[in-house]
Amino acid sequence: MRIVPLEDGFVEQAAALLSRAHAPAAAGAEEGAGGWDIADAEVARRAVAGWWGTGPAVAAVRDGGLVGFMAAVAPAFPGEPTARVRLTQHASVVADRRAIYRALYEALSGQLTAIGAFSHTVAVPAGARDTVTCFFELGFGVDQIRGFRPVPDARTPEARPPAPRTPDGAAAVPGVRLRPARGADVDRLLELTVELQHFHALPPALRPALVDPRAIRDGFLAALGDDRQLLLVAERRGQPVGMMQAGPDSSHTDAATIGIAVVTASSRLAGVGSALLSGVGEWARERGFRRYGAEWTSANRVSDAFWRGRGMVPTQLKLTRLIDSRVAWADAAMTYDTSPRARPRRARPRTARTASPAQAAKVTWPARPGSSVWTGRAAGEAGARARALGLTARAARPGGRRAPAPWPTASS
């Protein structure tokens, strides 16, 4: 088996691998696969074509045929540390799946860290136990969970929503009323979203509370004018105290997904969230969806208990690996004087430089004639451009050797 750049000639083979990996009860599909749009060969082909050439990508080849591939959405700008491997950007044959994935990630991770991406995420089906275990063994952990449940059916008691609505629109929770959002609600919905981000910044989730108010406001306004989406508000005493936004799911067939879901702190444990979920379930049923679901942070105990307690079965995991960025300078090229008389000195990293917009524009993925593909040469060129801007602490020397580190080492 050889690991090579993912070239144009592999497009159809990659799409076929992806489709087989997510087809239910098909040869090559893992246990728990199924219900994915990309199980359809044509959908898989369009998905592969959509990300082809947009970032680093590697292939595993055996006897001239493709047996696995892995690609990533690289950071959009210098300084952004996260590279993402989407669900449609990796697949392998059943035989030697563990060895194939380990070899693919070894090759891809080196390219990602070379451009300053030290946070790697990968989306995998929750039921794909072999793949999940493989990434666990590579240092990844569960970050986000996506789960689904059947839409409510009055004829099936076990599928009924947790808090049915009455015919006049009032939820069966004392003092709580559900209604569609209005334009006048946008400011209050934005406040609730900011509150949610502040909650995520608390232990144990500890996620930075980074909010783009303008983008969130624009998203709400777009949802208000989109018949395919639901923006549902829960009121207590005439004031919005919670909301859920839902729309068609982008990965699963016949499914709706909940985007933003929040209940203000003073109204938690009062049935507001259950009432909102009931409203979303009824909306999904009326639109002909068979399932509806949500995504939540694994470390968020409140969200995890709420969604799982209301029948959401995990179907997809987002796994994350955080790499110590000091490896950019404390690497194999670092030298130490190990003689007994040597005085130990601590290596000092070079101060990071912030690239100007003009400089940042130079660090881009290379275009190809007619289409684009990430090759080893192109990866090296992009890395060289990034290093020239001081975005990493590595400096190249002609002939492939590294130049001496620009800071004192333990032997200096």
TORBAVEX-982356 format. One record per residue (C-alpha): residue number from 1; z, y, x. Coordinates in steps of 0.001 Angstrom, whole numbers, padded with zeros to 6 digits. Layout:
# TORBAVEX-982356
SITE/NUM/Z/Y/X
...
# end
This chain:
# TORBAVEX-982356
SITE/1/000000/000000/000000
SITE/2/-000920/003476/001250
SITE/3/000273/006896/000058
SITE/4/-002571/009405/000003
SITE/5/-003345/012767/-001645
SITE/6/-004274/012428/-005313
SITE/7/-008012/013070/-005201
SITE/8/-010568/013718/-007962
SITE/9/-011725/010133/-007953
SITE/10/-008355/008999/-009341
SITE/11/-008393/011040/-012571
SITE/12/-009448/008240/-014921
SITE/13/-007221/005659/-013229
SITE/14/-004239/008010/-013426
SITE/15/-004819/008624/-017143
SITE/16/-005062/004871/-017779
SITE/17/-001817/004228/-015883
SITE/18/-000052/006972/-017843
SITE/19/-001269/005654/-021190
SITE/20/-000224/002070/-020436
SITE/21/003212/003177/-019236
SITE/22/003991/004738/-022633
SITE/23/002235/002326/-024980
SITE/24/004652/000278/-027137
SITE/25/004733/-003450/-026437
SITE/26/001736/-003175/-024115
SITE/27/001259/-004832/-020757
SITE/28/002593/-002415/-018199
SITE/29/004892/-000552/-020589
SITE/30/008592/-000490/-019865
SITE/31/011220/-001483/-022403
SITE/32/012022/001458/-024645
SITE/33/008569/003019/-024304
SITE/34/006598/004011/-027389
SITE/35/006235/006820/-029906
SITE/36/004614/009101/-027331
SITE/37/001368/011001/-027854
SITE/38/000282/010060/-024328
SITE/39/000194/006387/-025333
SITE/40/-003248/007304/-026663
SITE/41/-005795/007040/-023841
SITE/42/-007638/010247/-024754
SITE/43/-004408/012258/-025059
SITE/44/-003303/010912/-021674
SITE/45/-006625/011905/-020118
SITE/46/-006312/015472/-021447
SITE/47/-002703/015653/-020239
SITE/48/-003683/014610/-016708
SITE/49/-006613/017043/-016684
SITE/50/-004239/019808/-017784
SITE/51/-002065/019655/-014671
SITE/52/-004621/018359/-012175
SITE/53/-004780/020552/-009074
SITE/54/-001906/022865/-010061
SITE/55/000525/021652/-007390
SITE/56/001253/018928/-004857
SITE/57/000328/015398/-005927
SITE/58/000285/012014/-004199
SITE/59/-001121/008599/-005019
SITE/60/-000194/005010/-004160
SITE/61/-003282/002932/-003412
SITE/62/-003561/-000814/-002944
SITE/63/-006817/-002702/-002342
SITE/64/-008781/000425/-003235
SITE/65/-007139/000839/-006642
SITE/66/-004526/003309/-007902
SITE/67/-001138/001666/-008505
SITE/68/000955/004815/-008935
SITE/69/000928/008601/-008770
SITE/70/003366/011510/-008784
SITE/71/002671/015230/-009089
SITE/72/004807/018337/-009509
SITE/73/004692/021784/-011028
SITE/74/005592/023851/-007987
SITE/75/007662/027059/-008110
SITE/76/005686/029925/-009620
SITE/77/006813/032441/-006998
SITE/78/008559/032497/-003601
SITE/79/012316/032175/-003900
SITE/80/012210/030055/-007071
SITE/81/013857/026771/-006002
SITE/82/012826/024370/-008780
SITE/83/009860/021994/-008771
SITE/84/009283/019908/-011904
SITE/85/007728/016484/-012339
SITE/86/006814/016335/-016008
SITE/87/006610/013200/-018110
SITE/88/002812/013226/-017786
SITE/89/002912/013614/-014001
SITE/90/004061/010175/-012883
SITE/91/003365/006515/-013632
SITE/92/002992/003203/-011836
SITE/93/002059/-000419/-012394
SITE/94/004843/-002841/-013291
SITE/95/004754/-004875/-010070
SITE/96/006771/-003220/-007269
SITE/97/007551/-000196/-009462
SITE/98/010701/000605/-007470
SITE/99/008920/000478/-004108
SITE/100/006002/002529/-005420
SITE/101/008178/005293/-006851
SITE/102/010308/005472/-003716
SITE/103/007242/005811/-001503
SITE/104/005660/008406/-003789
SITE/105/008799/010558/-003906
SITE/106/009227/010340/-000138
SITE/107/005797/011872/000311
SITE/108/006105/014434/-002488
SITE/109/009628/015620/-001676
SITE/110/008598/016578/001861
SITE/111/005826/018787/000516
SITE/112/008170/020414/-002003
SITE/113/010929/021258/000473
SITE/114/008300/022625/002879
SITE/115/007483/025345/000324
SITE/116/011122/026118/-000412
SITE/117/011670/023967/-003523
SITE/118/015101/022353/-003119
SITE/119/015781/021545/-006785
SITE/120/013654/018661/-008065
SITE/121/013544/017565/-011704
SITE/122/011726/014630/-013270
SITE/123/011324/013708/-016954
SITE/124/011544/010002/-017794
SITE/125/011828/007945/-021013
SITE/126/015489/007081/-021627
SITE/127/014556/003453/-022231
SITE/128/012615/003099/-018975
SITE/129/015539/001493/-017177
SITE/130/013648/000540/-014021
SITE/131/012368/004076/-013509
SITE/132/015707/005707/-014331
SITE/133/017542/003403/-011918
SITE/134/015000/004097/-009197
SITE/135/015549/007863/-009431
SITE/136/019318/007393/-009571
SITE/137/019032/005530/-006276
SITE/138/017082/008488/-004868
SITE/139/019946/010882/-005602
SITE/140/019005/012179/-009055
SITE/141/021436/012605/-011942
SITE/142/021112/013212/-015687
SITE/143/020768/016893/-016534
SITE/144/019140/017183/-019988
SITE/145/018880/014687/-022857
SITE/146/016368/014620/-025699
SITE/147/017264/012608/-028781
SITE/148/015727/011902/-032194
SITE/149/016808/010560/-035573
SITE/150/014899/009634/-038765
SITE/151/014308/012340/-041323
SITE/152/016687/012114/-044324
SITE/153/015690/009849/-047181
SITE/154/017751/009923/-050367
SITE/155/016819/006299/-051037
SITE/156/018293/005162/-047709
SITE/157/022009/006036/-047459
SITE/158/022211/005548/-043681
SITE/159/019397/008086/-043197
SITE/160/020914/010813/-045344
SITE/161/021663/014099/-043583
SITE/162/025325/014765/-042798
SITE/163/025589/017769/-045128
SITE/164/023035/017840/-048005
SITE/165/021918/021123/-049495
SITE/166/022253/022001/-053169
SITE/167/019155/022983/-055198
SITE/168/019974/026714/-055084
SITE/169/019850/026718/-051270
SITE/170/023576/026648/-050590
SITE/171/024845/024061/-048123
SITE/172/027451/021585/-049314
SITE/173/029980/023255/-047004
SITE/174/032401/025743/-048568
SITE/175/031512/029327/-047730
SITE/176/028301/028477/-045842
SITE/177/024835/029408/-047113
SITE/178/021499/028571/-045501
SITE/179/018398/030760/-045730
SITE/180/015213/031431/-043750
SITE/181/015564/034161/-041136
SITE/182/014208/037646/-041786
SITE/183/012963/040339/-039454
SITE/184/016247/042212/-039864
SITE/185/018100/039205/-038392
SITE/186/016404/039299/-034975
SITE/187/019039/041458/-033266
SITE/188/021850/039199/-034509
SITE/189/019936/036071/-033492
SITE/190/019497/037536/-030027
SITE/191/023268/038119/-029815
SITE/192/023897/034491/-030774
SITE/193/021463/033300/-028084
SITE/194/023194/035370/-025408
SITE/195/026544/033942/-026551
SITE/196/025094/030451/-026158
SITE/197/024024/031166/-022571
SITE/198/027500/032496/-021768
SITE/199/028981/029280/-023165
SITE/200/026689/027221/-020904
SITE/201/028004/029163/-017901
SITE/202/031513/027778/-018507
SITE/203/032777/024467/-017059
SITE/204/031653/021778/-017062
SITE/205/028012/022818/-017642
SITE/206/028170/025763/-015198
SITE/207/024588/026898/-015769
SITE/208/023711/030472/-014740
SITE/209/023629/032768/-017784
SITE/210/020137/034104/-017094
SITE/211/018608/035619/-020231
SITE/212/015313/037403/-020829
SITE/213/016077/039338/-024053
SITE/214/012517/040585/-024497
SITE/215/011016/037091/-024251
SITE/216/013615/035674/-026653
SITE/217/013022/038488/-029151
SITE/218/009256/037943/-028952
SITE/219/009813/034220/-029537
SITE/220/011822/034894/-032693
SITE/221/009222/037313/-034024
SITE/222/006468/034780/-033341
SITE/223/008434/032062/-035167
SITE/224/008876/034304/-038194
SITE/225/005114/034599/-038496
SITE/226/004295/030935/-037827
SITE/227/004149/028582/-040816
SITE/228/004565/025588/-038482
SITE/229/008014/026732/-037353
SITE/230/011400/027058/-039009
SITE/231/013963/029718/-038184
SITE/232/017029/028850/-040260
SITE/233/020140/031032/-040532
SITE/234/023648/030040/-041656
SITE/235/025730/032763/-043295
SITE/236/029467/033102/-043898
SITE/237/030700/036074/-045904
SITE/238/027186/037508/-045756
SITE/239/026976/037493/-041929
SITE/240/024759/035208/-039801
SITE/241/027068/032897/-037829
SITE/242/024569/030276/-036689
SITE/243/020891/029443/-036448
SITE/244/018439/026661/-035595
SITE/245/014803/027004/-034624
SITE/246/012489/024022/-035100
SITE/247/008815/023130/-034877
SITE/248/006412/020261/-034102
SITE/249/007375/018240/-031025
SITE/250/004961/018414/-028105
SITE/251/005458/014842/-026853
SITE/252/006248/012553/-029779
SITE/253/003992/011591/-032644
SITE/254/005072/012617/-036158
SITE/255/008223/014350/-034886
SITE/256/009786/017795/-035114
SITE/257/012111/019193/-032478
SITE/258/014917/021748/-032543
SITE/259/014634/024458/-029918
SITE/260/017517/026934/-030044
SITE/261/020646/025819/-031912
SITE/262/023809/027893/-031860
SITE/263/026960/028520/-033900
SITE/264/029207/031426/-032988
SITE/265/032568/030409/-031500
SITE/266/034645/031675/-034440
SITE/267/032747/029423/-036886
SITE/268/032680/026175/-034931
SITE/269/034286/023081/-036462
SITE/270/033680/024558/-039919
SITE/271/030610/022478/-040810
SITE/272/028079/025208/-039972
SITE/273/026196/023108/-037429
SITE/274/026041/020125/-039776
SITE/275/024735/022322/-042587
SITE/276/022020/023740/-040337
SITE/277/021018/020262/-039197
SITE/278/020791/019214/-042837
SITE/279/018433/022097/-043533
SITE/280/016238/021200/-040569
SITE/281/016105/017569/-041701
SITE/282/014944/018521/-045189
SITE/283/012335/020909/-043755
SITE/284/011039/018121/-041455
SITE/285/010772/015714/-044395
SITE/286/008885/018243/-046504
SITE/287/006407/018763/-043641
SITE/288/005711/015048/-043367
SITE/289/007538/014377/-040099
SITE/290/009134/010973/-039639
SITE/291/011721/012057/-037055
SITE/292/013405/015202/-035812
SITE/293/015410/015785/-032681
SITE/294/016923/018135/-030131
SITE/295/017544/018571/-026418
SITE/296/020958/019223/-024933
SITE/297/022738/019498/-021595
SITE/298/024408/016231/-020646
SITE/299/027458/018008/-019186
SITE/300/027999/020049/-022358
SITE/301/030688/017992/-024106
SITE/302/030449/019983/-027344
SITE/303/026683/019544/-027703
SITE/304/026700/015933/-026527
SITE/305/029328/014963/-029110
SITE/306/027600/016916/-031888
SITE/307/024079/015530/-031453
SITE/308/025078/011949/-030738
SITE/309/027598/012028/-033598
SITE/310/024832/012969/-036001
SITE/311/022534/010109/-035158
SITE/312/020432/011537/-032323
SITE/313/019333/008595/-030147
SITE/314/018337/009579/-026575
SITE/315/014636/009001/-025906
SITE/316/014013/011167/-022845
SITE/317/016074/012248/-019844
SITE/318/015525/015089/-017416
SITE/319/016899/014008/-014052
SITE/320/017719/016542/-011343
SITE/321/018307/016346/-007617
SITE/322/019720/019338/-005706
SITE/323/018901/019295/-002000
SITE/324/020984/021191/000544
SITE/325/018649/024027/001555
SITE/326/020138/024101/005058
SITE/327/017824/021199/005842
SITE/328/015117/023870/006193
SITE/329/016631/024848/009536
SITE/330/019199/022122/010367
SITE/331/016492/019480/010632
SITE/332/015283/016884/013123
SITE/333/013978/019644/015431
SITE/334/017485/020978/016037
SITE/335/018784/020334/019542
SITE/336/022338/019742/020724
SITE/337/023859/019560/024168
SITE/338/025933/016375/024064
SITE/339/027291/016598/027615
SITE/340/031099/016351/027903
SITE/341/031413/019914/029268
SITE/342/029294/021533/026606
SITE/343/031006/024085/024423
SITE/344/030134/023430/020789
SITE/345/028365/026273/019040
SITE/346/027472/026527/015432
SITE/347/023826/027104/014656
SITE/348/023133/030244/012670
SITE/349/020314/030370/010145
SITE/350/017867/033237/010232
SITE/351/018470/035814/007512
SITE/352/016176/035115/004607
SITE/353/013512/037698/003937
SITE/354/012426/038744/000441
SITE/355/008663/038797/000094
SITE/356/006985/041810/-001455
SITE/357/004701/041232/-004466
SITE/358/001678/041539/-002179
SITE/359/003104/038932/000200
SITE/360/004118/036636/-002638
SITE/361/000582/036664/-003954
SITE/362/-000581/035097/-000702
SITE/363/001493/031949/-001239
SITE/364/-000667/030206/-003823
SITE/365/-002131/026802/-004407
SITE/366/-005649/026533/-002951
SITE/367/-008644/026469/-005259
SITE/368/-011314/023801/-004945
SITE/369/-015040/024153/-005628
SITE/370/-015421/023420/-009325
SITE/371/-011843/022188/-009628
SITE/372/-008725/022010/-007463
SITE/373/-006802/019263/-005742
SITE/374/-003763/019274/-003523
SITE/375/-004597/017700/-000177
SITE/376/-002550/017204/002946
SITE/377/-004512/019945/004669
SITE/378/-004032/022349/001772
SITE/379/-000317/021583/001687
SITE/380/-000097/022402/005372
SITE/381/-001970/025655/004890
SITE/382/000301/026724/002027
SITE/383/003370/025818/004041
SITE/384/002056/027791/007008
SITE/385/001514/030837/004796
SITE/386/005039/030530/003421
SITE/387/006498/030194/006919
SITE/388/004522/033202/008122
SITE/389/006256/035259/005456
SITE/390/009688/034068/006570
SITE/391/010174/032032/003417
SITE/392/011346/029046/005461
SITE/393/012993/028845/008851
SITE/394/010297/026685/010438
SITE/395/007686/028084/012810
SITE/396/004653/026063/013856
SITE/397/003268/025804/017355
SITE/398/-000352/024895/018187
SITE/399/-000759/021192/018679
SITE/400/001639/020288/015876
SITE/401/004855/020910/017878
SITE/402/007595/023123/016557
SITE/403/008420/026411/018194
SITE/404/012026/026854/019344
SITE/405/014427/027961/016642
SITE/406/014825/031793/016605
SITE/407/018620/031477/016469
SITE/408/021164/030049/018953
SITE/409/021507/026275/018921
SITE/410/024439/024208/020063
SITE/411/022878/023916/023517
SITE/412/022297/027671/024027
# end
